[in-house]
């Protein structure tokens, strides 16, 4: 075995292998996608909250104006307004 070169194998590699880098990038990509998904859900939730608040304020304003005007059929208008608010979802 005189002519064959010795294969040198380091016991302590100094860098990362390509496989380690690829796995790290895959884990990072999955984490970023999870955060993006949560962000989109939060935006949808905020939009629903804004719509709900607008509907609630509109209904409250209608009820208050009916009570101020003291119309005879104000109770029926309040009930119909509340029913329309419930059906907006």
Secondary structure as UniProt FT lines:
FT   HELIX           18..69
FT   TURN            72..73
FT   HELIX           74..86
FT   TURN            87..88
//
